[in-house]
Amino acid sequence: MQIPTWLKPGLMGAGAGAIALAIVGFSWGGWVTGGSAKDLASKAANAAVATALTPYCLDRAAAGDAETAMIEFKGAAAYSRKGIVEKAGWATPLGADKPNTDLAQACQLKLAETF
């Protein structure tokens, strides 16, 4: 099929406009791919879980049987406190097998502020 010569400039302009729109949209318009959106949603969900469960972690840290871990926490350097919180089990939600690292980080920051 032969494309009329008067149609070629219009098609070229539409193609160039689509390419320019995509470049502007992804660069400055805030467009993201599906994979990037999934990563952002996952990070937001983890942060929300950590925020929601921080009081639970603080309650477990304030329990009577957690005195030795709190003494170790108070004497530890800032970079090792997250590990102490994880080892003590304060950042392990009910029904989970392993501690939530985001929760452990949020909990150790709150504990450092509180104590």
C-alpha positions in Angstrom: 0.0 0.0 0.0 1.3 3.4 -1.0 1.2 6.2 1.7 0.2 9.5 0.2 2.9 12.1 0.3 0.7 14.6 2.2 0.3 12.1 5.1 4.0 11.5 5.7 4.7 14.8 7.5 1.7 14.3 9.8 2.8 10.7 10.7 6.4 11.8 11.3 5.2 14.7 13.6 2.9 12.3 15.5 5.7 9.9 16.1 8.2 12.6 17.1 5.5 14.1 19.5 4.9 10.6 21.0 8.6 10.2 21.7 8.9 13.7 23.1 5.9 13.1 25.3 7.3 9.9 26.7 10.7 11.5 27.4 9.1 14.4 29.2 6.6 12.2 31.1 9.2 9.8 32.5 11.7 12.5 33.2 9.7 15.3 34.7 6.1 14.1 34.7 6.4 11.5 37.5 5.6 8.5 35.3 7.0 5.2 36.5 7.1 1.7 35.1 5.1 -1.1 36.7 8.2 -2.6 38.3 9.2 0.8 39.9 5.6 1.2 41.1 5.7 -2.3 42.7 9.0 -1.5 44.5 7.6 1.8 45.8 4.4 0.1 47.0 6.4 -2.6 48.7 8.6 -0.1 50.5 5.6 1.9 51.6 3.9 -1.3 52.9 7.0 -2.3 54.9 7.2 1.2 56.4 3.5 1.1 57.4 3.9 -2.2 59.1 6.9 -1.0 61.0 5.1 2.1 62.1 2.0 0.2 63.1 4.0 -2.5 65.1 6.4 -0.2 66.8 4.3 0.1 70.0 4.1 -3.7 70.1 7.9 -3.9 70.0 8.2 -1.2 72.7 5.7 -3.1 75.0 7.7 -6.3 74.6 10.9 -4.4 75.4 9.3 -3.0 78.5 8.2 -6.4 79.8 9.7 -7.6 83.0 11.6 -10.5 81.4 13.5 -8.2 79.0 15.7 -6.5 81.6 18.9 -8.2 80.6 18.4 -7.4 76.9 17.6 -3.8 77.8 20.9 -3.6 79.8 22.7 -4.9 76.8 20.8 -2.5 74.5 21.7 0.5 76.6 25.4 -0.3 76.6 25.6 -1.2 72.9 26.8 1.0 70.1 24.2 2.5 67.8 25.1 0.3 64.9 24.5 -3.0 66.9 21.3 -2.1 68.6 19.1 -3.3 65.7 20.7 -6.8 66.1 20.0 -6.8 69.8 16.3 -6.0 69.2 16.1 -8.8 66.6 17.9 -11.3 68.8 15.6 -10.5 71.8 12.6 -11.2 69.6 11.0 -7.8 70.1 10.8 -7.3 66.3 9.2 -10.6 65.5 5.5 -10.2 64.9 3.1 -12.8 66.2 3.0 -15.8 63.9 6.2 -14.9 62.1 9.3 -17.0 62.1 11.9 -14.3 61.7 12.2 -10.7 62.8 11.0 -7.8 60.6 14.1 -5.7 59.9 12.2 -2.5 59.3 10.4 -3.0 62.6 13.7 -3.7 64.4 15.1 -0.4 63.0 12.1 1.6 64.0 12.0 0.0 67.4 15.6 0.6 68.2 15.3 4.2 67.2 12.3 4.7 69.5 14.0 2.8 72.3 17.1 5.0 72.0 14.9 8.1 72.3 13.0 6.7 75.3 15.8 5.3 77.4 
